[in-house]
Amino acid sequence: MFSQQKQLTGILTLILVLTVGITTLQARGFDKPEQLVLQSEGVFKSFMNDPNMEWFRKNIDRAKGIFIVPQMLRGGFFIGGSGGSGVVLARDPQTGEWSYPAFYTIGSISFGLQMGADASEIILMIMTNSGMEAFLSTEFKLGGDISIAAGPVGASAKVQTVDILAFGRSKGAFGGLSVEGAIIAPRHEWNEMYYGRPVLPADILIRHSARNPQADNLVAAMPGTGVLLPERKKVKAPGKPLGY
C-alpha cells in the first residue's frame, strides 16, 4: 500500500516538475510579443518558399485561420513535454481580410519510451468553423475537443476531413513531432500588452477591432493581401518535415 502511494507520489512529482519545465520553455522562447510576431513572419514566409510545402502553399487561402508557432521546444526522458508560443490570424469569410495576430500558448505532456530534445517550427491550418471557434475558448485539446491530422506534403496528396491540419519542420534527437493531445490557450497578458488595452481573442480575430502597425508585414504576407514583402531577416534552411 505504502509502496503504491510512493510510486503515485513520484509520478505526480515528475508531472509537476515537467509542467513547470514546459512553462519555462515557453517563457524563454520570446521575451516580448513583438519578437514573436517577427519570428512568426519569418517562419510563415519560409514555409511558403519551402519546396516540401507545396500543398500548404497552394491551399493556404482555403484556411479559416492559421496558428504559427516559430519554436516548439520538446525534451524528455521516458516522460516528455513540449511547449511553445505562437500567433493566430483569422480570415474574414465575407471580405477575405486577415486579422491582426492574437497570442497563444501550446503545450503537452507525454509518456513512453522517449529521450532527447528538439525544436520545431509548426503551422496549424484551421480548416473549419469549429476549429476557429475553439480558439475563442479559454483552452482546448487537439485531438480531443478538435480533430487534427498531419498536413499533406505532395501537391496532389489526399486530405483528411478534420478541423485542423498540422504542418511543421523539426530538428533534433526525436526526428518528428505530433501535436495531438496538446493544450492550446490564449495569452491574455500578451494580447493586452501588444494592443495597449484589454482585448479578447474575438476582438482581434473576429471583430478585427485591434490593430498594431508592428504586425503590418505579417498580415501583408497572408494570401490574398498582395505580394509577399521582403523578409526582414535571413531565415535558416528548412529542417526535415514532421512525421506523425
N, C-alpha and C positions, 0 to 999 in steps of 0.2 A: 504493500500500500504506500509506504513512505517512499519506496523506490520509484513508483509510478508518479508520485507527486513531484519528486525531484526532477524526473525526466520532463514532466509537463512544465515545471518552473523554468528549466533550462531552455526549452523550446520557446516559451513566451519571452524569455530574456533575449534570446537571439533575434526574435522577430522585432522586439522593441529597438534593439541596437541597430538592426538593419533598416528599420523605418527611419530612425534618426539619420542614418547614413545617407539614405536616399534624399531626404530633405536637404542635407548638407551639400550633396552633389548638385541639386537643383540650384541652391543658393550661390554656389561657387561658379556656376556656368557664366552668368552675366550679372554685373553689379547694378546696371541701370536698364530701364526699358528701352532707351534709345539704342543701346548696344545690341539688344535682342532684335530690334527692328532692322538694323543694318545687316546683321548676320542672316536674318531671315530673307532679306532681299537677295543677298549673295547666293544663298543656298537655292532659292527658287530659280534664279537665272541659270545656275549651274545645272539643275535638273532639266531645264528647258533646252539646254545645249548638249546634254548627255546623250550619245547615240543609243545607250541601253534603255532610255526612257522614251522611246518613240510613241508608244501607246499613250503614255502620260501627256506628252506634248500635243498629240492630235486630239485628245479628248478632255483636256482641262476645261475647255469652255462649256462642257456639259455639267460641270460640278455646281452644286448649290453653294459650296464654300470650300475652303482649304484650311488645314491646320499645319503650319510649318514649324518643325522642331529642329533648329540648327544643330543641337548637340544633345543626344540622348546617351547618357552615361550608364554603363552596366558593369557590375562586378559581383563575384560570388565564389563561395567555397561550399558546395552542397546546397546551402541556402543562398539564393541570389536576389539581387534587386536592381532596378533600373529607375532612372528619373531624369527629368528634363523640363525645360520651359519652352513655350512657343507662342506663336500668334495665330489667331484665326481671322480670316477675312471672308465675308459673305457676299454673294451676288444677288442683287435685287431681281426677282424673276420677271418683273414687268419692264424695267428700264435697262437691265443688264449692268447697271452701275455697281461697282465694288465698294464695300465699306472700308473704313479705316480699321487698323488692327485692334483686336481685343486680346488680352494676355491670359494664358492658361498654364497650368502645370500638368504633367503626366508622370505617373509612377506605378510600379508594381513590385510584388514580392513573389518569388518562385522557389519551388523545392525540387530536388532531384540531383542527379549526377552532373555537376557543372563546376567549373573553376576557371578563373581568368578574369579579364576585363576588356572592355572595348568602348568605343564611342561611335555613334551612328548619326546620320542625318536622315530625318524622316519627314515625309509629307503625307498627310491623310487627306484624301479626296472625298468630300462629303457629297453623296450622290442622291440622297432622299430628303424629304421634308422632315421625317422622323429623326434622321441623323443630324439635321440642322437644329431642330428643336432641342435635342439633347444638350447642345452647347449653351442653351439658355437656362439650364437647370443648375442646381447647386453643385452636383457632381454626377458622373455616370461611369459605368464599366463597359469597356469594349469587349464584345463577345458575350456579354450578359444582357445588359439593357439594350444595346445596339449591336447589330450584326456587322462583322468585319471580315475581309478576306484580303489576301495579298494581291496587289495590283498586277495586271498582266505586263509582261516585258515586251514581247513582239508586237508589231503593228497590227497584226490580224488575230491576235490571241483572243480566246473566248473569255467572256467576263461574267462572273457570278452576279446574281441579283442580290446585292447587300446594301446596307446603309452607308458603309464606308469602305473605300479601297485604300490600302496602305502601300506606299512606295518608300524605298529607303536604300541607303548605302551604308555599309558597315566596315570598320577596320578594327582588328584586334583578335584576341585569342578565341572568341566564341565563333566567329565566322558566320554569323547570321543572327537575326533577332525577330522575335514575334512580339507584337504589342497587344495580342489578345489577352484579356484579363487585366489590362492596365486601367487605372482610375484617372479620369480627366476632371479637373476642377478649375474654375476661374481664379485668376489672381486679382482680386478686387483692389488691393492696395496699389498694385502697379497700374491698373486702369485709371484709378483716381490720380496717381502721381503723373501719369503721362498726359492726361487731358485736363489737369488742373482743377478738377471738381469731381464729386461723387457721380459715377455713371454705372449703369447696369450693362451687362453684355447685350441686352436687347436694344439699349440706346445706341450702342456702337454698331452692332451687326444688322439690326432690322430697321430701326428708325433713322439710322445714318445721321444722328444728331451730334456726334462727337467727331472732331477732326483735329489733326495735328500736322502742320506742314512738314515736319521731320519725316513723315511716312509717305510723302508725295511720290517718291521714286518707287517705293514698294507697291503702292496702289497702281501706279502707271505701268508696272511690269505685268499686271494681270491681263489675261486675254481679253480682247475687245476694247482695250483702252488706248491702243496706239502701239507704236514701235517701242521695243524694249530700250530703255535708257542705258547709256554706258555704265558698266559696273564701277562702283566706287573703289573697290579693292580687288586684288587678284584672288580668285577662288582656287583652292587646292585641287589637284587632279582627283577625279572621281574614284571612290573605292569600289568594292565589289557589291553588286545588288544584294539586298537582303533576301534570305530564304525563310520559308515558313515550314 
